[in-house]
Each structure stands twice: as C-alpha cells, then as structure tokens.
Amino acid sequence: MPTIPYKLKDGRRIQGITTLKSQQIAWGKDGLLYWANDQGLNGITLEEARNTATVPGTLAHYLIECYLRGDKDGIQRLLGRRYSEVADLI
C-alpha cells in the first residue's frame, strides 16, 4: 500500500502519525511483531493482513483530507452511491 506524503503549507514533507507513533512508543515494534505472528499462525499471509489493516486507515485519511480541503467531489468519487447518505454531514 503506497503511503500518502504529508506536507506543510510551505511544501515541506513531514512524517505521518504512524511513523511518529512507532518511534515514540515502546510497544510499537513488539506489538506489530506479535500481530504479524498471530496473523501467520491463523493462516493469513502478511500481504492479506496488511491490506486488511491499512486500507481502512488510508481511506479514512483520504476522506479527512478531502473534508479539510472542502473537496466534496473527492469524497463523492470515493463513496459513489453512498455519498447521498453522508452528504448532509459534510
């Protein structure tokens, strides 16, 4: 899953929260190793597990960024027909 580059208004690239969290919190790597091992023990490949775990977060980031930019078209492209269910919230 490709990462989305995060940039400040002046164009400087900054780290995302996942990167910062894993550097700051002691349980970051151990927790991920435990999770990955558990997935494997349950017969789930790393790619399957990673896609299941990361896609919702990537989509949430995209929706939040669209909302903050006022990009209703971007939200509508992602949600398709379900857009009408949330259109009044944005």
C-alpha positions as CSV (number, residue, x, y, z in Angstrom):
1,M,0.0,0.0,0.0
2,P,1.6,3.3,-1.0
3,T,1.9,6.0,1.6
4,I,0.4,9.4,1.2
5,P,3.1,12.1,1.6
6,Y,2.1,14.7,4.2
7,K,3.2,18.2,3.6
8,L,3.0,21.6,5.4
9,K,1.6,24.6,3.6
10,D,5.1,25.7,2.6
11,G,5.6,22.3,0.9
12,R,8.0,20.7,3.4
13,R,7.3,17.0,3.8
14,I,6.6,15.7,7.3
15,Q,6.2,12.3,8.9
16,G,2.8,10.7,9.3
17,I,1.3,9.8,12.7
18,T,2.1,6.1,12.3
19,T,5.8,6.8,11.8
20,L,5.9,9.1,14.7
21,K,4.0,6.7,16.9
22,S,6.2,3.8,16.2
23,Q,9.3,5.9,17.0
24,Q,7.9,7.3,20.2
25,I,6.1,4.4,21.8
26,A,8.0,1.4,23.1
27,W,5.3,-1.1,22.2
28,G,5.2,-0.1,18.5
29,K,7.5,-2.8,17.0
30,D,6.8,-5.5,19.6
31,G,3.1,-5.1,19.1
32,L,3.4,-5.3,15.3
33,L,5.6,-8.4,15.6
34,Y,3.0,-10.1,17.8
35,W,0.2,-9.1,15.5
36,A,2.1,-10.4,12.4
37,N,2.9,-13.7,14.1
38,D,-0.7,-14.1,15.2
39,Q,-1.9,-13.5,11.6
40,G,0.6,-16.1,10.3
41,L,-0.5,-18.7,12.9
42,N,-4.1,-18.2,11.7
43,G,-3.1,-18.9,8.1
44,I,-3.3,-15.3,6.9
45,T,-0.4,-14.0,4.7
46,L,1.3,-10.8,5.6
47,E,0.0,-9.1,2.4
48,E,-3.6,-10.1,3.2
49,A,-3.2,-9.0,6.8
50,R,-1.5,-5.7,5.9
51,N,-4.2,-4.9,3.3
52,T,-7.0,-5.6,5.7
53,A,-5.3,-3.4,8.4
54,T,-4.1,-0.5,6.3
55,V,-6.8,0.1,3.6
56,P,-9.4,1.4,6.1
57,G,-6.9,3.8,7.6
58,T,-5.8,5.1,4.2
59,L,-9.4,5.6,3.1
60,A,-10.1,7.5,6.4
61,H,-7.1,9.7,5.9
62,Y,-8.2,10.5,2.3
63,L,-11.7,11.4,3.5
64,I,-10.4,13.6,6.2
65,E,-8.1,15.4,3.8
66,C,-10.9,15.9,1.3
67,Y,-13.2,17.3,4.1
68,L,-10.5,19.7,5.3
69,R,-9.9,20.9,1.7
70,G,-13.6,21.2,1.1
71,D,-13.2,18.6,-1.8
72,K,-16.8,17.2,-1.9
73,D,-16.0,15.7,-5.4
74,G,-13.2,13.6,-3.9
75,I,-15.5,12.3,-1.2
76,Q,-18.2,11.6,-3.8
77,R,-15.7,9.7,-6.0
78,L,-14.7,7.5,-3.1
79,L,-18.2,6.9,-1.7
80,G,-20.1,6.6,-5.0
81,R,-23.8,5.9,-4.5
82,R,-23.4,6.0,-0.7
83,Y,-22.4,9.7,-0.9
84,S,-26.1,10.8,-0.5
85,E,-26.2,9.1,2.9
86,V,-23.5,11.3,4.3
87,A,-23.8,14.4,2.1
88,D,-25.6,16.4,4.8
89,L,-22.8,15.7,7.3
90,I,-20.2,17.4,5.2
